Amino acid sequence: MAGTAAVVSVILRTYRHRAKTGLPMAVATPPAAVRYLIRANQPALPVHTDTDDALSAVRALVRRQAGVDGPRAVTPETTGTAVTEHRAAGQRA
């Protein structure tokens, strides 16, 4: 449990720092205990079980900040090359 608390602490500190800079953030973590702790301490931080869902949440936040409404098609221009390369190698981003 100490390891879980340390991970959550780092995530929450990162979120607070990110709030100062205005960068969008979402978290992807399968363990329910980690999701629960994050949501209990910072309900505004989007928490997902899947990386794809977290990336979609960040993209939606970016669109909202930019004032762009409606869904966008995912194209090579809207996805990061690192994510594309990981998926091409059969790994999760």
C-alpha positions as CSV (number, residue, x, y, z in Angstrom):
1,M,0.0,0.0,0.0
2,A,2.9,2.4,0.6
3,G,4.0,2.1,-3.0
4,T,0.4,2.9,-4.1
5,A,0.3,5.9,-1.9
6,A,3.6,7.1,-3.3
7,V,2.4,6.7,-6.9
8,V,-0.8,8.6,-6.1
9,S,1.2,11.4,-4.4
10,V,3.4,11.8,-7.5
11,I,0.4,11.9,-9.8
12,L,-1.4,14.5,-7.7
13,R,1.7,16.7,-7.4
14,T,2.1,16.5,-11.2
15,Y,-1.5,17.4,-11.6
16,R,-1.1,20.5,-9.4
17,H,2.0,21.6,-11.3
18,R,0.2,21.0,-14.6
19,A,-2.7,23.2,-13.4
20,K,-0.3,26.1,-13.0
21,T,1.0,25.7,-16.6
22,G,-2.4,24.9,-18.1
23,L,-1.4,21.6,-19.7
24,P,-4.2,19.1,-20.0
25,M,-3.7,15.8,-18.1
26,A,-5.5,12.4,-17.7
27,V,-4.4,9.3,-15.9
28,A,-4.6,5.7,-17.1
29,T,-4.2,3.0,-14.4
30,P,-5.8,-0.5,-14.2
31,P,-5.6,-0.9,-10.4
32,A,-9.0,0.1,-8.8
33,A,-7.3,1.1,-5.6
34,V,-5.1,3.7,-7.4
35,R,-8.1,5.1,-9.3
36,Y,-10.1,5.4,-6.1
37,L,-7.3,7.3,-4.3
38,I,-6.9,9.7,-7.2
39,R,-10.6,10.4,-7.5
40,A,-11.0,10.8,-3.8
41,N,-8.2,13.4,-3.6
42,Q,-8.6,15.1,-7.0
43,P,-12.1,14.6,-8.5
44,A,-11.3,17.0,-11.4
45,L,-8.5,14.8,-12.7
46,P,-9.8,12.4,-15.4
47,V,-8.9,8.8,-14.4
48,H,-9.3,5.9,-16.8
49,T,-8.5,2.2,-16.9
50,D,-7.4,2.3,-20.5
51,T,-4.6,4.4,-22.2
52,D,-6.8,5.0,-25.3
53,D,-9.5,6.5,-23.1
54,A,-7.0,8.7,-21.3
55,L,-5.6,10.0,-24.6
56,S,-9.1,10.7,-25.8
57,A,-9.8,12.7,-22.7
58,V,-6.7,14.8,-23.1
59,R,-7.5,15.4,-26.8
60,A,-11.0,16.5,-25.7
61,L,-9.5,18.9,-23.1
62,V,-7.2,20.4,-25.8
63,R,-10.1,20.9,-28.2
64,R,-12.1,22.5,-25.4
65,Q,-9.2,24.9,-24.6
66,A,-8.8,25.7,-28.3
67,G,-12.6,26.4,-28.6
68,V,-13.0,23.6,-31.2
69,D,-16.3,21.8,-30.8
70,G,-17.4,18.4,-32.0
71,P,-15.5,15.1,-32.6
72,R,-12.5,15.0,-34.8
73,A,-11.3,12.1,-36.9
74,V,-8.0,10.6,-35.7
75,T,-5.4,11.1,-38.3
76,P,-1.6,10.8,-38.3
77,E,-1.5,14.6,-37.8
78,T,-3.6,14.4,-34.6
79,T,-1.8,11.5,-33.0
80,G,1.7,11.6,-31.6
81,T,4.4,9.7,-33.4
82,A,5.5,8.0,-30.2
83,V,2.0,6.6,-29.7
84,T,1.8,5.4,-33.3
85,E,5.3,3.8,-33.0
86,H,4.4,2.0,-29.8
87,R,1.2,0.6,-31.3
88,A,2.9,-0.5,-34.4
89,A,5.3,-2.4,-32.2
90,G,2.4,-4.0,-30.5
91,Q,2.9,-2.2,-27.2
92,R,0.6,0.1,-25.3
93,A,1.6,3.8,-25.1
